[in-house]
Amino acid sequence: MASFIQVVSDRYLRARRKGAFVKVMVRFALVGTALGVFAMVVCMALMNGFREEIQSTLFRATAHFSLAPYAGDIREADAAAAKLRAVPGVAGVSPMRLEKGLLKGGAPDAPPEGVVIKAVDPRTAASTSSIFESTTPLRIAELQEGQILIGQELARTLALRVGDTVTVAFMRLELGLGGVQPKFAAFKVAGTFQSHISEYDRGWAFISLADGLRIARAEGPEFLEVRAENLEAIDEVKARATKALGAGWLSADLRDTNKQLFAALKVEKWIFTGILGLIVCIAAFNIVASLVLLITEKRRDLGTLLALGATPDQVAGLFQRMGLRIGLVGTAWGLALALPACWIADRFKLVKLPPSVYDFITYVPFRLTALDIFFAAAFPLLVAWLASRLPARRAASVDPVDSLRAE
């Protein structure tokens, strides 16, 4: 059987001839709450989608994380790589050295371009990065000493073609006949790659690990790049891999090196969500106004209820229930509109982005987590409950004698 509070609150909120203005205020509160919930859900889905797309795109082009000794190069790289491949969750391991330099094309008037030179093992490089799936016409496994792979944007900028010879000035000084000077090396362009990330396609190049060791005069690689079976397992696999190698190793992934980017995206998400949440707070004023007007309209009824034995707590609970019901219905409307809209827009990629804005994201992604949905549902209910407390206290303080005498 329905309780006293439920029966009376349902009766007051039901359509009626009298109190049309109160009914309009309640509808404004419902629509305002629904609009606020819809805006918050879409905002959180949008920010989550961009963060996940940026993260997944970066991790597709590079290894999930890298391991390096505290000091010096890796002397026994093959043995360390074998240990890592035996770790559960590891999908691929490849040694690598990192260099920086200036790359100059064959044209005499062409200015040099700053590039990051990655010296990779052609046999294992494809197991840690999907960027090598786009190399043409040479596959990464066929890369030989003296050859170089460059991005398509860099090739267009310098008007380079496969078979051309380029000169790279490495950021390493050596003593020559003219004194201290940068170290130069010539390479033959063996192919190009396309990662769909301008920074990589314009500023990256790959050479064989043997060339990198010779240029650096090193005995081993600097890093061991590792790829996990999926993005969600990176932290777990990284911890197991570090433990397998023992003490004296450092681990890092793109979230560490791009910490400011991902932190900024997270902060922006909650800032925009908070701003849009103000719509819910504005709707709360309509809840307060509608309940206060309803109390004024039903003052005689409240006096009668109190005179018949209803307690002030019951009367206060009556109006708190009404405020929560307004918030609950508005929240349900907002979620019912936002969740399908986000799913459809993301599933069918309805909102396209021009290539000139984002070269690696072609549409606006919408992704939600269970925590986001919980927040979008709980925040309006909390606001509605807080907004109904003031009118509820006012209703509970009605003097039955004065209210009946006034009538």
C-alpha positions in Angstrom: 0.0 0.0 0.0 1.3 3.4 -0.9 2.4 5.6 2.0 0.7 8.8 3.1 3.6 10.9 1.8 3.5 9.2 -1.6 -0.3 9.5 -2.0 -0.3 13.2 -1.2 2.8 14.1 -3.3 1.3 12.3 -6.3 -2.0 14.1 -5.9 -0.3 17.5 -5.7 1.9 16.9 -8.8 -1.0 15.5 -10.8 -2.6 17.7 -13.5 -5.3 19.9 -12.0 -7.5 22.8 -12.9 -6.3 25.1 -10.2 -2.7 26.2 -9.8 -1.9 26.4 -13.5 1.1 28.7 -12.9 2.6 26.1 -10.5 2.2 23.4 -13.1 4.1 25.6 -15.6 6.9 26.2 -13.1 7.2 22.4 -12.5 7.4 21.8 -16.2 10.1 24.4 -16.5 12.0 22.7 -13.7 11.6 19.3 -15.5 12.8 20.6 -18.8 15.7 22.6 -17.3 16.9 19.5 -15.4 16.6 17.3 -18.5 18.5 19.9 -20.6 21.3 20.2 -18.0 21.7 16.4 -17.8 21.7 16.1 -21.6 24.4 18.8 -21.8 26.6 17.2 -19.1 26.4 13.7 -20.6 27.2 15.0 -24.1 30.1 17.1 -22.8 31.6 14.2 -20.8 31.1 11.8 -23.8 32.8 14.3 -26.1 35.8 14.9 -23.9 36.2 11.1 -23.2 36.0 10.4 -26.9 38.7 12.9 -27.8 41.0 11.7 -25.0 40.6 8.0 -25.9 41.0 8.6 -29.7 44.2 10.7 -29.1 45.6 8.1 -26.7 44.7 5.1 -29.0 46.1 6.8 -32.1 49.4 7.6 -30.4 49.7 4.1 -29.0 49.0 2.6 -32.4 51.9 4.5 -33.9 54.4 3.7 -31.2 55.1 1.0 -28.6 52.9 0.9 -25.5 55.8 1.5 -23.2 59.6 1.4 -23.2 62.2 0.0 -20.8 65.7 1.3 -20.3 68.5 0.8 -17.8 69.2 3.6 -15.3 72.6 4.3 -16.9 74.3 3.2 -20.1 73.2 1.1 -23.0 71.7 -2.4 -22.9 74.5 -4.8 -23.2 72.5 -8.1 -23.4 69.5 -6.9 -25.4 68.6 -10.3 -26.8 68.5 -11.9 -23.3 66.4 -9.1 -21.9 64.0 -9.2 -24.9 63.6 -12.9 -24.4 62.6 -12.4 -20.7 60.1 -9.8 -21.7 58.5 -12.0 -24.4 57.9 -14.6 -21.7 55.9 -12.1 -19.6 52.1 -12.7 -19.8 50.4 -10.0 -21.8 53.4 -8.9 -23.9 52.6 -9.0 -27.6 56.0 -7.7 -28.9 59.4 -6.5 -28.0 61.9 -4.6 -30.1 65.2 -2.8 -29.3 65.7 0.8 -30.4 68.0 3.8 -30.3 66.9 7.4 -30.6 68.8 10.2 -32.3 68.1 13.7 -33.5 69.4 15.5 -36.5 68.9 17.6 -39.6 67.9 15.9 -42.8 68.7 17.6 -46.1 67.4 16.4 -49.5 69.1 16.3 -52.8 68.0 19.8 -54.1 70.8 22.3 -53.3 68.4 25.0 -52.3 66.2 22.8 -50.1 66.5 23.8 -46.4 67.3 21.0 -43.9 64.4 19.6 -41.8 64.7 18.7 -38.1 63.9 15.0 -37.6 63.9 12.3 -34.9 65.8 9.3 -36.1 64.7 6.0 -34.7 67.2 3.2 -35.2 65.1 0.0 -35.1 65.6 -3.7 -35.5 64.0 -4.6 -38.8 63.1 -8.1 -37.7 61.0 -7.1 -34.7 60.0 -3.5 -35.2 56.6 -4.4 -36.7 55.6 -6.2 -33.5 55.6 -3.0 -31.5 54.1 -0.4 -33.8 51.4 -0.4 -36.4 53.1 2.5 -38.2 55.1 0.0 -40.2 52.0 -1.4 -41.8 51.9 1.6 -44.0 55.5 1.5 -45.3 55.7 1.5 -49.1 57.2 0.1 -51.3 59.6 -1.5 -48.8 58.5 -3.5 -45.8 60.3 -2.7 -42.5 61.6 -6.3 -42.4 63.5 -5.6 -45.6 65.2 -2.4 -44.3 69.0 -2.7 -44.8 72.0 -0.7 -43.6 72.4 2.6 -45.4 68.6 2.9 -46.0 66.1 5.2 -44.4 62.3 5.4 -44.2 60.7 8.9 -44.0 57.2 10.1 -43.6 55.1 11.0 -46.6 54.7 14.7 -45.5 58.5 15.0 -45.1 58.9 13.4 -48.6 56.5 16.0 -50.1 58.1 18.9 -48.3 61.6 18.0 -49.6 60.4 16.6 -52.9 62.0 13.3 -52.2 61.3 10.0 -54.0 62.3 6.4 -53.3 65.9 6.0 -54.4 67.0 9.5 -53.6 70.0 10.1 -51.3 69.7 12.3 -48.3 72.3 13.6 -45.8 71.6 13.6 -42.1 73.6 15.7 -39.7 73.3 14.0 -36.3 73.4 15.9 -33.0 76.7 14.2 -32.2 80.0 16.0 -32.3 83.2 14.4 -33.5 86.7 15.7 -34.0 87.7 16.1 -37.6 90.3 17.9 -39.7 88.4 21.1 -39.3 87.9 20.7 -35.6 84.8 19.7 -33.8 81.9 19.2 -36.2 78.5 17.3 -36.4 78.5 13.8 -37.5 77.2 13.3 -41.0 75.8 10.2 -42.7 74.2 9.6 -46.1 71.2 7.3 -46.6 69.2 6.1 -49.5 65.4 6.6 -49.3 64.0 3.1 -49.3 60.4 4.0 -48.7 57.8 6.1 -46.9 55.2 5.7 -44.2 52.0 7.4 -43.2 50.8 7.4 -39.6 48.1 10.1 -40.1 49.8 12.2 -37.4 51.5 15.2 -38.9 54.1 15.4 -36.2 55.3 11.9 -37.0 54.9 12.0 -40.8 56.8 15.3 -40.9 59.4 14.8 -38.2 60.2 11.0 -37.9 62.6 8.8 -39.9 63.7 5.2 -39.4 67.1 3.6 -40.0 68.3 0.1 -39.1 69.6 -0.5 -35.6 73.0 -1.5 -37.0 73.4 2.0 -38.5 72.3 3.6 -35.2 74.9 1.6 -33.3 77.6 2.5 -35.7 76.8 6.2 -35.7 76.6 6.3 -31.9 79.6 4.0 -31.5 77.5 2.1 -29.0 77.5 -1.6 -28.0 73.8 -1.9 -27.6 70.4 -0.3 -28.0 69.1 2.4 -25.6 65.5 1.1 -25.1 63.4 -2.0 -25.3 60.0 -1.1 -26.7 57.2 -3.3 -25.6 53.6 -3.7 -26.9 50.9 -5.1 -24.7 48.0 -7.2 -25.9 45.6 -4.3 -25.4 45.6 -0.7 -24.1 43.7 -1.5 -20.9 46.5 -3.9 -19.8 49.4 -1.5 -20.2 49.9 -0.7 -16.5 49.6 -4.3 -15.4 52.0 -5.6 -18.2 54.4 -2.7 -17.5 54.6 -3.7 -13.8 55.2 -7.4 -14.7 57.8 -6.5 -17.3 59.8 -4.3 -14.9 59.7 -7.0 -12.3 60.9 -9.6 -14.8 64.0 -7.6 -15.7 64.8 -6.9 -12.0 66.2 -3.8 -10.4 68.0 -1.1 -12.3 65.4 -0.5 -15.1 63.1 2.5 -15.8 59.7 2.3 -17.6 57.8 5.0 -19.4 54.9 5.2 -21.8 53.2 8.0 -23.8 51.0 8.9 -20.8 54.1 9.8 -18.9 55.8 11.7 -21.7 52.6 13.5 -22.6 51.3 13.9 -19.0 50.4 17.5 -19.5 48.3 16.8 -22.5 46.2 14.0 -20.9 46.0 16.0 -17.6 44.7 19.0 -19.5 42.1 17.0 -21.3 40.8 15.6 -18.0 40.7 19.0 -16.3 38.9 20.5 -19.3 36.3 17.7 -19.2 35.3 18.4 -15.6 35.5 22.2 -16.1 33.1 22.1 -19.0 30.9 19.6 -17.2 30.8 21.8 -14.2 29.8 24.9 -16.3 27.1 23.0 -18.1 26.0 21.6 -14.7 25.0 25.2 -13.9 21.9 24.6 -16.1 20.8 22.0 -13.5 21.4 24.5 -10.7 19.3 27.1 -12.6 16.5 24.5 -12.9 16.7 24.1 -9.1 15.4 27.7 -8.7 12.3 26.6 -10.6 11.9 23.7 -8.2 12.2 26.0 -5.2 9.7 28.5 -6.8 7.2 25.9 -7.8 7.3 24.3 -4.3 7.0 27.6 -2.5 4.0 28.6 -4.7 2.5 25.2 -4.1 2.9 25.6 -0.3 1.1 29.0 -0.6 -1.7 27.5 -2.6 -2.1 24.5 -0.3 -1.7 26.2 3.0 -5.2 25.3 4.1 -4.6 21.7 3.2 -1.3 21.6 5.1 -3.0 23.1 8.1 -5.7 20.4 7.9 -3.2 17.6 7.6 -1.3 18.9 10.6 -4.5 19.3 12.6 -5.5 15.7 11.8 -2.2 14.3 13.2 0.4 14.6 10.4 3.8 15.4 11.9 6.0 18.3 10.7 8.5 15.7 9.5 5.9 14.0 7.4 4.9 17.4 5.8 8.6 18.2 5.2 9.1 14.7 3.7 6.1 15.3 1.4 7.7 18.3 -0.3 11.2 16.8 -0.3 9.7 13.8 -2.2 8.1 16.2 -4.6 11.4 17.9 -5.3 13.2 14.6 -5.7 10.5 13.4 -8.1 10.9 16.5 -10.2 14.7 15.9 -10.3 14.3 12.2 -11.0 11.9 12.7 -13.9 14.0 15.4 -15.4 17.2 13.3 -15.0 15.4 10.3 -16.7 14.4 12.5 -19.6 17.9 13.9 -20.0 19.5 10.4 -19.9 16.9 8.9 -22.2 17.8 11.5 -24.8 21.6 11.8 -24.3 22.6 8.1 -24.1 21.0 7.0 -27.4 22.2 10.2 -29.1 25.8 9.7 -28.0 25.7 6.0 -29.0 24.2 6.7 -32.4 26.6 9.7 -33.1 29.6 7.6 -32.2 28.5 4.3 -33.9 27.6 5.9 -37.2 30.2 8.7 -37.0 27.6 11.4 -37.7 29.7 14.5 -36.8 32.5 14.7 -39.2 35.7 16.8 -38.7 37.6 18.6 -41.5 41.1 17.1 -42.2 42.6 20.5 -41.7 41.6 20.5 -38.1 42.5 17.0 -36.9 44.6 14.8 -39.3 44.1 11.6 -37.2 40.5 12.1 -36.0 38.0 12.2 -38.8 34.8 12.4 -36.7 33.7 13.6 -33.3 33.8 10.6 -30.9 31.4 10.2 -28.0 32.4 7.7 -25.3 30.9 7.3 -21.8 32.0 5.4 -18.7 29.8 4.0 -15.9 31.2 6.7 -13.6 30.1 9.5 -16.0 26.6 8.1 -16.1 26.5 7.8 -12.4 27.7 11.4 -11.9 25.1 12.7 -14.5 22.4 10.9 -12.6 23.4 11.7 -9.0 24.3 15.4 -9.4 20.7 16.5 -10.5 19.1 14.4 -7.7 21.4 15.9 -5.1 20.6 19.4 -6.4 16.9 18.7 -6.4 17.1 17.3 -2.8 19.0 20.4 -1.6 16.6 22.7 -3.5 13.5 21.1 -1.9 14.8 21.4 1.7 14.0 25.1 2.1 10.4 24.8 0.9 10.1 21.6 3.0 11.1 23.4 6.2 8.7 26.2 5.4 5.9 23.7 4.9 6.7 21.9 8.1 6.6 25.2 10.0 3.0 26.0 9.0 0.8 26.7 12.0 -2.5 24.8 11.6 -4.5 27.2 13.7 -3.4 30.3 11.8 -3.8 28.6 8.4 -7.4 27.4 9.2 -8.3 30.7 10.8 -7.1 32.6 7.7 -9.4 30.6 5.5 
